[in-house]
Amino acid sequence: MEYTEIILTRKEGIAWLSLNRPSKMNALTPTMMKEWRTILTDLSKDKTCKVIVVKGEGRAWSAGVDLSLFQEIEVAPGNSMYDDGMEVIRLLEYMPQATIAMVNGFCFTGALELMLAFDFAIGADECKIGDTHAKWGIPPKWGLTQRLQRVVGLRRAKQMSFSTVALSGKQAERIGLLNESHPLEILEDRVREIALQIAGNSAQSVASIKEIYQYGAERTFLEGLAFETDYQIDITDKEEELREFKKRM
């Protein structure tokens, strides 16, 4: 399939998705969300893909939903763009691959909702991250109020949403919204370094651990403990390396 608003490249077990509407700050459209959903659906079934990184072309990761759309459609349950966005979030949280948001620039509102679904996020010092739903009189619909408070805490989440003031990369790192923040010129190299570290490990283990984390994130502490204790899977993709290691002992 040929994509018009996302660029997909693959190398060393890593799939790089570039949101590709730089003249519009990669604002989200129905086409982009449909492509994003299709790409993630295909990659989720691809055992040669171990890590997925999403970045933005130009000076933005994404400015959020294209505001001009609100003159034509309502992004709400039953609308295709809403449904595609919810499925993208579900895929990011449940697909077996590790997912990384490389936040290279502006990340606002609907884009922040999507960013929160990634396994983790690495950003540029120069990036700006904010929730501007209240600025435009638009209610969040993709789970922002629940995920943001779980990442940064209830009071910080409320401050972000009520004030609509954007955070720099370093500010976002300090409150745990970003895992790391680096100067833009070295950001992609750092993300590639992390992605290769992950890709060198057991993909089956990463998928299993991700599933256990996600289960616990949605339930109580004790339920999570019980799920981890009872969890069973045969890890086979490191058997040869384990045998070689034992021979050297």
C-alpha positions in Angstrom: 0.0 0.0 0.0 1.2 3.5 -0.8 1.0 6.1 2.0 0.5 9.8 1.5 0.7 11.3 5.0 3.1 8.8 6.7 6.6 7.7 5.6 7.5 4.2 6.6 11.2 3.0 6.5 12.6 -0.1 8.0 16.2 -1.1 9.1 17.8 -3.4 11.7 14.5 -4.6 13.0 13.2 -1.1 13.6 10.2 0.5 11.8 10.4 4.3 11.6 7.2 6.1 10.9 7.4 9.8 10.0 4.2 11.9 10.2 4.5 13.7 6.9 2.5 17.0 6.7 5.3 19.3 7.7 3.6 22.4 6.2 0.7 21.8 8.6 2.8 20.8 11.6 1.8 17.2 10.9 -1.7 18.0 12.1 -3.8 14.8 12.3 -6.3 14.1 9.5 -8.6 11.2 8.7 -6.2 10.0 6.1 -3.2 10.1 8.5 -5.1 8.2 11.2 -6.3 5.6 8.7 -2.7 5.1 7.4 -1.3 5.0 11.0 -3.9 2.3 11.9 -3.1 0.2 8.8 0.7 0.4 9.3 0.5 -0.6 13.0 -1.9 -3.4 12.3 0.4 -4.9 9.7 3.5 -4.4 11.9 1.9 -6.0 14.9 1.8 -9.3 12.9 5.4 -9.0 11.6 7.9 -11.0 13.7 10.9 -9.3 11.9 9.9 -5.9 13.4 11.0 -5.5 17.0 10.7 -1.8 17.7 8.5 1.0 16.3 9.5 4.6 16.4 7.2 7.5 15.4 8.7 10.9 14.6 7.5 14.0 12.7 8.8 15.6 9.6 9.7 19.3 10.0 9.4 21.3 13.2 6.6 19.3 14.8 5.8 15.8 16.0 2.2 16.7 15.6 0.1 19.8 16.4 -2.9 17.6 17.1 -6.1 17.2 15.2 -6.3 19.6 12.3 -8.6 22.3 13.7 -10.1 22.9 10.2 -11.8 19.5 10.5 -14.1 20.7 13.3 -15.9 22.8 10.7 -16.8 19.6 8.8 -16.9 16.7 11.3 -17.0 15.9 15.0 -14.2 13.7 16.2 -16.4 11.5 18.5 -17.5 7.9 18.8 -18.9 6.6 15.6 -16.7 8.9 13.5 -14.1 7.1 11.5 -11.2 9.4 12.6 -12.2 8.9 16.3 -12.4 5.1 15.8 -9.1 5.0 14.0 -7.4 7.0 16.7 -8.8 4.7 19.4 -7.5 1.7 17.5 -4.1 3.3 17.0 -3.9 3.8 20.8 -5.0 0.2 21.5 -2.4 -1.1 19.1 0.4 1.0 20.6 -0.5 -0.3 24.1 -1.0 -4.0 23.2 1.1 -4.8 20.1 4.1 -7.0 20.9 6.7 -4.6 19.7 8.2 -1.8 21.9 6.9 1.6 20.7 8.8 4.9 21.1 7.5 8.4 20.4 10.4 10.5 19.2 9.0 13.9 20.0 11.2 16.2 17.8 9.0 19.3 18.0 5.5 20.6 18.8 3.1 18.0 20.4 -0.3 19.3 21.3 -3.7 18.0 22.4 -4.8 15.1 20.2 -1.1 14.3 19.5 -0.4 14.3 23.2 -3.2 11.8 23.7 -1.5 9.5 21.2 1.9 10.1 22.6 0.7 8.8 26.0 -0.1 5.4 24.5 3.5 4.7 23.6 5.7 2.5 25.7 7.9 5.5 26.3 8.8 8.9 24.8 12.1 10.5 24.1 12.0 14.2 23.2 14.0 17.2 22.1 15.0 19.9 24.6 13.4 22.3 22.0 10.1 20.5 21.8 6.8 21.9 23.2 4.2 19.6 24.7 0.9 20.8 25.8 -2.8 20.1 26.2 -4.8 22.9 24.5 -8.3 21.3 24.6 -9.5 24.1 26.9 -8.0 26.8 24.7 -10.1 25.7 21.8 -13.2 24.6 23.7 -12.8 21.0 22.6 -13.2 18.1 25.1 -10.6 15.3 25.1 -11.9 12.0 23.5 -8.9 9.7 23.2 -8.3 9.1 26.9 -6.1 12.1 27.8 -7.7 12.7 31.3 -7.0 9.1 32.4 -3.6 8.5 30.9 -2.0 11.9 31.6 -2.7 11.7 35.4 -1.3 8.2 35.5 1.9 9.5 34.0 2.5 12.8 35.7 0.1 12.7 38.7 -3.4 14.2 39.0 -2.4 17.8 40.0 0.2 18.2 37.3 -2.2 16.8 34.8 -4.9 19.3 35.8 -2.5 22.2 35.7 -1.5 21.2 32.1 -5.1 20.9 31.0 -6.5 23.9 32.8 -3.7 26.4 31.9 -2.9 25.0 28.4 0.7 26.1 28.9 3.2 24.0 27.0 6.2 22.4 28.6 9.7 22.3 27.1 11.4 18.9 26.7 13.4 19.4 29.9 10.3 20.3 31.9 8.5 17.3 30.5 11.4 15.1 31.4 11.4 16.4 35.0 7.8 15.4 35.6 8.1 12.0 33.8 6.1 13.0 30.7 9.3 12.2 28.7 11.7 9.5 29.6 14.6 11.6 28.3 15.2 15.0 26.7 18.2 15.8 24.5 19.3 18.5 22.1 17.5 18.1 18.8 20.7 17.5 16.8 21.4 14.3 18.8 17.8 13.1 19.4 17.5 10.7 16.6 20.9 9.1 17.3 19.9 8.6 20.9 16.5 7.1 19.9 18.2 4.7 17.5 20.7 3.7 20.2 17.8 2.8 22.5 15.8 1.0 19.8 18.9 -1.1 18.9 19.3 -2.0 22.5 15.8 -3.3 22.6 16.0 -5.0 19.2 19.0 -7.0 20.5 17.0 -8.6 23.2 14.4 -11.4 23.1 11.4 -10.1 21.2 9.2 -12.7 22.9 10.4 -11.6 26.3 9.8 -7.9 25.5 6.3 -8.8 24.2 5.5 -10.8 27.4 6.8 -8.2 29.8 4.9 -5.5 27.9 1.7 -7.5 28.3 2.2 -7.9 32.0 3.0 -4.2 32.5 -0.2 -3.3 30.5 -2.3 -5.7 32.5 -1.1 -4.3 35.8 -1.5 -0.7 34.6 -5.2 -1.2 34.1 -5.9 -3.1 37.3 -5.0 -3.2 41.0 -1.5 -4.0 42.4 -2.6 -7.4 43.7 -4.3 -8.3 40.4 -1.1 -7.4 38.6 1.0 -9.5 41.0 -1.2 -12.5 40.5 -1.2 -12.1 36.7 2.7 -12.0 36.7 2.9 -15.0 39.0 0.6 -17.1 36.8 1.9 -15.9 33.4 3.4 -18.6 31.3 5.1 -18.5 27.9 7.8 -20.5 26.1 10.6 -18.1 25.2 12.4 -19.7 22.3 14.2 -16.9 20.4 17.3 -16.9 22.7 17.8 -20.6 23.0 20.9 -20.8 20.9 22.6 -17.9 22.7 21.7 -19.5 26.1 23.2 -22.8 25.0 26.4 -21.0 23.9 26.6 -19.1 27.2 26.3 -22.3 29.1 29.1 -23.9 27.1 31.4 -21.0 28.2 30.6 -21.5 31.9 
